[in-house]
Amino acid sequence: MPGSDAAVLSSIVAQIEDLTRRVTELADSYGTTPDSAIAAELYAAERALVGAHRALDRAMRSMSG
């Protein structure tokens, strides 16, 4: 994998990790309120971000292998 591609993917993964953390914190804050439907949607977004992270990890492994 060219160094520039590795750097781009690494940056994207770091951003997804940050977004995942932020979405989780927000979802947790809604989990104990009457707006638990919002928490459910945020947790769904969290799961999608975790899936994106896994896909990017697989792509990085495929590029290096």
Secondary structure in CASP SS format (residue, H / E / C, confidence):
PFRMAT SS
TARGET T0000
AUTHOR 0000-0000-0000
METHOD secondary structure of the structure
MODEL  1
M C 1.00
P C 1.00
G H 1.00
S H 1.00
D H 1.00
A H 1.00
A H 1.00
V H 1.00
L H 1.00
S H 1.00
S H 1.00
I H 1.00
V H 1.00
A H 1.00
Q H 1.00
I H 1.00
E H 1.00
D H 1.00
L H 1.00
T H 1.00
R H 1.00
R H 1.00
V H 1.00
T H 1.00
E H 1.00
L H 1.00
A H 1.00
D H 1.00
S H 1.00
Y H 1.00
G C 1.00
T C 1.00
T C 1.00
P C 1.00
D C 1.00
S H 1.00
A H 1.00
I H 1.00
A H 1.00
A H 1.00
E H 1.00
L H 1.00
Y H 1.00
A H 1.00
A H 1.00
E H 1.00
R H 1.00
A H 1.00
L H 1.00
V H 1.00
G H 1.00
A H 1.00
H H 1.00
R H 1.00
A H 1.00
L H 1.00
D H 1.00
R H 1.00
A H 1.00
M H 1.00
R H 1.00
S H 1.00
M H 1.00
S H 1.00
G C 1.00
END
